[in-house]
Amino acid sequence: MGSLPAVFSRNRAEAEDFINGIQAYIRLNREVPGFNSPMKKIALTLTLMQGEKVAGWAHDIGEVLDELNPATNNIPALWDTFLMEFREQYLDTQSADRAHTELENLTMKVPYINKYISKFKELCQKSGYLTGNAEVTYMFLRGLPKSLLEDVLKAPQATDYPATKEQAIQATRTQQLLQNILRQCP
């Protein structure tokens, strides 16, 4: 069931999506005979790793897999170890830093508040920030346009990120409504 992720050829930016796609595919097919086998999970993943930049590593892992005894070594820790090795070999170690930089420079384009919130949340997650702290709320406010920021900071001022986010949504709606009304007035 479902479809396999695209072939992985060592693009570090795609490594996390690739392994998440493999895990989702395995999760979807967990009731299919064999999909609970750590050895088969690894073998399946290796078949989707192609190209000269991954061939050596995939070959070496395949040889190690061939040497294991399915009766004694086919344990969950084998899959966990494979995932750890894959991440160590291929994950983009700079992605959190790049996400942090992008978050620092993120600005909202009026009236796209939902797009701004979605991108902000995605970058917080990639950067390792929790949306509950004051620094995150400050970064969110800093990305708002001045006219919107003034409305959000009016009393009563929000005390946390969810309330600040809701005030930004309401302020955007209010500004959009005001602009629509003013356009219709002669």
Helices and strands as residue ranges (DSSP letters): H 12-28, H 38-47, H 52-67, H 70-73, H 76-90, H 95-105, H 113-127, H 134-142, H 146-153, H 161-184
